[in-house]
Structure formats: C-alpha cells, structure tokens
C-alpha cells in the first residue's frame, strides 16, 4: 500500500476530504520526525512506538580494497509494535 491508497482508505473511513486527511497525515509525520530528531520516542497506544537511536561514529573496512573508512554518527528510527498489534497480526 502506498500513501495515496492510505489517504483514500482513511478518507472513506473518516468521511473526510482526501485533502484534509493528507494534511493530517503530513502533520503526524512532521511531528514524529521532529520528536525523533530530538532523540525522543513517540508512543501510539495499541499501535507501537517510534524510537530514535543515535549510532556512534565507527570505522568500517572496504572488503574489496581493505581501506579503512570513518563512518560519521547518525540518528536512526526504529519501530516496535505494541503487544496488541502483535496479537492481532497472529
């Protein structure tokens, strides 16, 4: 499912215009990005938690050349589904 299909499904379920649902979805994504950018987590009850993790700077070796490279630190986002969502998927 792509975002266009998601917007269509949500607009039908909520009896709202697709433009309104797109704005709501964009606002949600922006909020998650900003909170995770501050290394905070976003929990949605019954769905799961988006967690930001900071990966430290590390050294990697190119297997083809044997050359060492320094990989800079970065922030990654992980998602942990809630127990309720896991049980529904089983």
N, C-alpha and C positions, 0 to 999 in steps of 0.2 A: 504494500500500500504506500502510495506517495502522499505528499502533503495535500495535494489537490483533492484526492479521494477522501482524506481525513476531514477536510473542511466541508465537503459535500455531506458526509455522513453526520457530522456534528450539527450542521445547519438544519438538516431534516429532523434530527432528534430534539433539537432545542427550539424548533420553529423560529429560527432567526435567519436573517440575510447572510449570505456567504461572506460578504464584506465585513460584517460585524464579527463573524467567527474568525476570519483571518486576522483581524486586529487583535482579538482576544488571544489567539494562538501566538502571534508575534510578541505581544506584551508578556506572555508567560515565558517564552523562550528568552527574551531580553532579561527578565527577572532572574531566571536560572543562571544565565551567563554572568550577570553582574555579581550575584551571590557566590558563585563558584570561583569567579575571578578573585574574590577576596578570601579564598580558601575556606568558605563556609559551606555547609551542606543544606540541601533543600529536601525536606521530607513531605511526601504526599501520602496521607493515611489511606491504607487499602491498596496502594499502588507500589510505592517504593521510595528510595532515597537516592538523590544525585549527590555524589561526594566528589570534592576536588582534592587531588593529591599532588603534592609537589615532588617531582622527580629531581634528584640531585644531579649535579654535574658528574659526568663519568668518562672514562676512557674506553674507547672501542678499538678493535683491531680489524682492518680490512683483510679478509681471508685471502683475497687474490694477490695483494701486494705485500701484506704483512705490516703495512704502515699503520701507526697508531694515530687515532683522531680523538680530539676532545669534543664531547657532545655537551652542549650547554644545558643548564637546568630548564625545566618546563613544567607547566601545570597540565595535568590530565584530569578528565572527568570520568568517573565510573558510576554505574547504576546498579543498585542492589534491590531486587524486587522484594516486596513485603511477603510475609508468610501467607497472607490471604490470597495474594495474586499467585503465588506458587501453588497453593492448594487448588485454585480454580483451573490452573493450566494442566493439572494432573488428571 
